[in-house]
Each structure stands twice: as C-alpha cells, then as structure tokens.
C-alpha cells in the first residue's frame, strides 16, 4: 500500500494534489494542522496542513470490458445475490421456492412463516403457474410492508444527529450526505463535530467541510446564521456500554429537537444488528441508515427491519469514499435487480 504525506496551505490544495498524484481511488488517512513558522507566528495560529493519503491495494481482477462510472455505481447498489432457480415447483422442504430462497438469504424464520401463511391464504398452498408469477406474488406481499422514511430533510431548523456503534460508518454517511446536499442540491449547511463519552477524532470530516466551505464547529451552540442543513457528528457508542449510552442520552437532551438517525453496518449478522437496534431504540430514531452494503452478500436480510420494527430505512450507503454511493432506500434495492432462471 502506497502512503504519501502532502503539505499544503489549505484543504482544497491538498485534495487537488492527492487526486493528481495518487488518483481518484486515494483515501485520506489523517489530517494535521502544523504550527506557523518563523515570524508568521505573530499573526497566524496555524501554518500548512499535512494530509496523509494512501491508495488501497486492489485484488487482481479478470479483464472485462470497460464499464462507465454509472454502471459501476449501479452494480455496487445491485443485490449480488441471484434469485432462485425454480425449475421445480416446490423446494425439498415443501415451501414455495421463492420463500425458501428468501430464508436462505437471511430472512428470519419468524417472518418466513408469516409470509408463507399470507401466501397460502391469498393463493393457496400450490405455487403459481410460472416462476415469474410466483416471484411477483411473494415479493409484492413483502413490499406492502415498506414504510417510506421522511422525505423533507432540509429547512427544518433542527439538527440531524447520527448515532450508532463505533465502526458503523456514521461519519462517512454524514460526509456523503453533506457533499450531495451542498454540491448537487446547492443547500447551505453547518456541521458540528462533537465529543461524547470519548473524543471525536474525525479530522477527515473537518477536511471535507473545509474543502466545501462549510463551517464546522467543535462545541454546540445555536447557529446565528441560517442554514438549510444542520449536521451533528458524534463518536460511536457500543450497545452494551451503559455509561456511554447514558452520556449520549444527556447530550441529545441538550440539543434542540434533533432528528436522530441510527446508522448500522449492514455487513454484521442479523442477531448483532437487532441487538444494536434495540440498544438505540430508546433514543427514538426517526430512521435507519445502513452502510457497508458492498460488503454484504445477503441484502435481503434488511427486510427483517422492515417487517420487525416500526423504524423505516432512509438511506443505503456503500464504500468508504466521499462523495457518492449514498442513495435513498427503496424496496427494489433490497431485492435482486433481475430474477434469473
């Protein structure tokens, strides 16, 4: 892995040099403000910034035709699972093949049984005439449980706070949302990078804010200037750490009616995800943001949270790079894009 340190007068210059010398795949590792040198210390507190970046090693890939960036992005959001082979009308356990396949991809037995009962009530125990009709009948029943998340995220005057376990991707999700709002939708924004029970060491977030011209503050205070989007980044809290959870509760109580977003790593097992969800459920999150979808081969398992909670899924994110790869959640993204036979 190639790691390089860059010295620059500001974040924009540093990012430009990183992209020029290391390419678009480069990832920022650390950011450090250096003290001013010589007589310059009399009128400025800081000198240059030192940004360390690296290019992750890529595993060998087979040669394929070049794909456009749009195609690559769509592929990252497509469920990599392949829909079931349904040449036989029923699976060996007597279930419809589609239902058995959903269970094999992570749908919990409780929801599988409920789904089977509804299918039999509406269509009878025998599978439908064709695999396509069976697939449509089953997935339509699942999709009817979908609850859309809040659509209006800007202009509420209330801060959006990202909570969740350490390593769930909260800061990355915030950064992706911030870049899309500022650059694509041309919204104004302010960011708070606050400490919690532990210190918030996310200097990378400060770097991105500086490059976008977005104010970032280290202590909460009511914004004097209006902004369309108020975003608050907090350190991760482990679901079993009662002291840290209590401190988080006190911190959220000091914020003015925050929109609370729970961020979870989709690559974790369902049992762990539900344990984390129940630990943070008492904070009354408005929605769930799932990250790391590029690391999960069984995206169907996220339907467990649609069927088993009252908390809607708002966004889906893949990858560690900012910007990009952050989309509004919709039912089609939790199923394979194509039913293959």
Secondary structure, 3 states (H helix, E strand, C coil): CEEEEEEECCHHHHHHHHHHHHCCCEEEEEEEEEECCHHHHHCCCEEEEEEEEEECCCCCCCCCCCCCHHHHHHHHHCCCCCCCCCCCCECCCCCEHHHHHHHHCCCCHHHHHHHHHHHHHHHCCCCCCCHHHHHHHHHHHHHCCCCCCCCCCCCCCCCEEEECCCCCCHHHHHHHHHHHHHHHCCCCEEEEECCCCCCCCCHHHHHHHHHHCCEEECCCCCCCCCCCEEEEECCCCCCCCHHHHHHHHHHHHCCCCCEEEEEEECCCCHHHHHHHHHHHHHHCCCEEEEECHHHCCCHHHHHHHHHHCCCEEEEEECCCCCCCCEEECCHHHHCCCCCCC
